[in-house]
Amino acid sequence: MAKGYWIAHVEVSDPEQYKHYVAGSAKAFKKFNAHMLARGGSASQMEGSGRPRNVVIEFASYEDAIACYNSAEYQDAKAHRKNAGIADIVIVEGV
């Protein structure tokens, strides 16, 4: 079974409020056994437009990655991000 990955490009506008999103999303990631492969850190935007924060999260399967995003735990956390920043998130199936 192919793994699933979240790839997120994020811009945080309110770091204090964003902390609530981070805490809530951690519950969802734990529930779905997610592994952080990249979170913040140095990045070089080689093409196109980007955001300052880049995140890659690995899941055991594409289905788990989708289920995590749609989970009540993640949706609750996502509500905290509404006024704290913006994110572009894509979920991809691994090879």
Contact map, one row per residue, 1 for C-alpha under 8 A:
11100000000000000000000000000000000000000000000000000000000010000000000000000000000000000000000
11110000000000000000000000000000000000000000000000000000000111000000000000000000000000000000111
11111000000000000000000000000000000000000000000000000000011111000000000000000000000000000000111
01111100000000000000000000000000000000000000000000000000011111111000000000000000000000000011110
00111110000000000000000000000000000000000000000000000001111001001000000000000000000000000011110
00011111000000000000000000000000000000000000000000000011110000001000000000000000000000001111000
00001111100000000000000000000000000000000000000000000111100000000000000000000000000000001111000
00000111110000000000000000000000000000000000000000000111000000000000000000000000000000111100000
00000011111000000000000000000000000000000000000001111110000000000000000000000000000000111000000
00000001111100000000000000000000000000000000000000111110000000000000000000000000000011110000000
00000000111110000000000000000000000000000000000000111000000000000000000000000000000011100000000
00000000011111100100000000000000000000000000000000001000000000000000000000000000000111000000000
00000000001111100000000000000000000000000000000000000000000000000000000000000000001111000000000
00000000000111111100000000000000000000000000000000000000000000000000000000000000001110000000000
00000000000111111110000000000000000000000000000000000000000000000000000000000000000100000000000
00000000000001111111000000000000000000000000000000000000000000000000000000000000000100000000000
00000000000001111111100000000000000000000000000000000000000000000000000000000001101100000000000
00000000000101111111110000000000000000000000000000000000000000000000000000000001100110000000000
00000000000000111111111000000000000000000000000000000000000000000000000000000000000000000000000
00000000000000011111111100000000000000000000000000000000000000000000000000001001100000000000000
00000000000000001111111110000000000000000000000000000000000000000000000000001111100000000000000
00000000000000000111111111000000000000000000000000000000000000000000000000001000000000000000000
00000000000000000011111111100000000000000000000000000000000000000000000000001000000000000000000
00000000000000000001111111110000000000000000000000000000000000000000000011011000000000000000000
00000000000000000000111111111000000000000000000000000000000000000000000011001100000000000000000
00000000000000000000011111111100000000000000000000000000000000000000000000000000000000000000000
00000000000000000000001111111110000000000000000000000000000000000000000011000000000000000000000
00000000000000000000000111111111000000000000000000000000000000000001001011000000000000000000000
00000000000000000000000011111111111000000000000000000000000000000001000000000000000000000000000
00000000000000000000000001111111110000000000000000000000000000000000000000000000000000000000000
00000000000000000000000000111111110000000000000000000000000000000000000000000000000000000000000
00000000000000000000000000011111110000000000000000000000001000011001000000000000000000000000000
00000000000000000000000000001111111000000000000000000000001100000000000000000000000000000000000
00000000000000000000000000001111111100000000000000000000111100000000000000000000000000000000000
00000000000000000000000000001000111110000000000000000000111000000000000000000000000000000000000
00000000000000000000000000000000011111100000000000000011110000000000000000000000000000000000000
00000000000000000000000000000000001111100000000000000011110000000000000000000000000000000000000
00000000000000000000000000000000000111111000000000000111100000000000000000000000000000000000000
00000000000000000000000000000000000111111000000000001111000000000000000000000000000000000000000
00000000000000000000000000000000000001111100000000011110000000000000000000000000000000000000000
00000000000000000000000000000000000001111110000000001100000000000000000000000000000000000000000
00000000000000000000000000000000000000011111000000000000000000000000000000000000000000000000000
00000000000000000000000000000000000000001111100000010100000000000000000000000000000000000000000
00000000000000000000000000000000000000000111110000000000000000000000000000000000000000000000000
00000000000000000000000000000000000000000011111111000000000000000000000000000000000000000000000
00000000000000000000000000000000000000000001111100000000000000000000000000000000000000000000000
00000000000000000000000000000000000000000000111110000000000000000000000000000000000000000000000
00000000000000000000000000000000000000000000111111000000000000000000000000000000000000000000000
00000000000000000000000000000000000000000000101111100000000000000000000000000000000000000000000
00000000100000000000000000000000000000000000100111110000000000000000000000000000000000000000000
00000000111000000000000000000000000000000000000011111100000000000000000000000000000000000000000
00000000111000000000000000000000000000010010000001111100000000000000000000000000000000000000000
00000000111100000000000000000000000000111000000000111110000000000000000000000000000000000000000
00000011110000000000000000000000000001111010000000111111000000000000000000000000000000000000000
00000111110000000000000000000000000111110000000000001111100000000000000000000000000000000000000
00001111000000000000000000000000000111100000000000000111110000000000000000000000000000000000000
00001110000000000000000000000000011111000000000000000011111000000000000000000000000000000000000
00111100000000000000000000000000011110000000000000000001111100001000000000000000000000000000000
00111000000000000000000000000001111000000000000000000000111111011000000000000000000000000000000
01110000000000000000000000000000110000000000000000000000011111011000000000000000000000000000000
11110000000000000000000000000000000000000000000000000000001111111000000000000000000000000000100
01111000000000000000000000000000000000000000000000000000001111111100000000000000000000000011110
00010000000000000000000000000000000000000000000000000000000011111110000000000000000000000000000
00010000000000000000000000000001000000000000000000000000001111111111000000000000000000000000000
00011100000000000000000000000001000000000000000000000000011111111111100000000000000000000010000
00000000000000000000000000000000000000000000000000000000000001111111110000000000000000000010000
00000000000000000000000000000000000000000000000000000000000000111111111000000000000000000000000
00000000000000000000000000011001000000000000000000000000000000011111111001000000000000000000000
00000000000000000000000000000000000000000000000000000000000000001111111001100000000000000000000
00000000000000000000000000000000000000000000000000000000000000000111111101100000000000000000000
00000000000000000000000000010000000000000000000000000000000000000011111111100000000000000000000
00000000000000000000000000000000000000000000000000000000000000000000011111110000000000000000000
00000000000000000000000110110000000000000000000000000000000000000000001111111000000000000000000
00000000000000000000000110110000000000000000000000000000000000000001111111111100000000000000000
00000000000000000000000000000000000000000000000000000000000000000000111111111110000000000000000
00000000000000000000000100000000000000000000000000000000000000000000000111111111000000000000000
00000000000000000001111110000000000000000000000000000000000000000000000011111111100000000000000
00000000000000000000100010000000000000000000000000000000000000000000000001111111110000000000000
00000000000000000000100000000000000000000000000000000000000000000000000000111111110000000000000
00000000000000001101100000000000000000000000000000000000000000000000000000011111111100000000000
00000000000000001101100000000000000000000000000000000000000000000000000000001111111111000000000
00000000000000000000000000000000000000000000000000000000000000000000000000000111111111000000000
00000000000011001000000000000000000000000000000000000000000000000000000000000001111110000000000
00000000000111111100000000000000000000000000000000000000000000000000000000000001111111000000000
00000000011111000100000000000000000000000000000000000000000000000000000000000000111111100000000
00000000011110000000000000000000000000000000000000000000000000000000000000000000110111110000000
00000001111000000000000000000000000000000000000000000000000000000000000000000000000011111000000
00000001110000000000000000000000000000000000000000000000000000000000000000000000000001111100000
00000111100000000000000000000000000000000000000000000000000000000000000000000000000000111110000
00000111000000000000000000000000000000000000000000000000000000000000000000000000000000011111000
00011110000000000000000000000000000000000000000000000000000001001100000000000000000000001111100
00011110000000000000000000000000000000000000000000000000000001000000000000000000000000000111110
01111000000000000000000000000000000000000000000000000000000011000000000000000000000000000011111
01111000000000000000000000000000000000000000000000000000000001000000000000000000000000000001111
01100000000000000000000000000000000000000000000000000000000000000000000000000000000000000000111
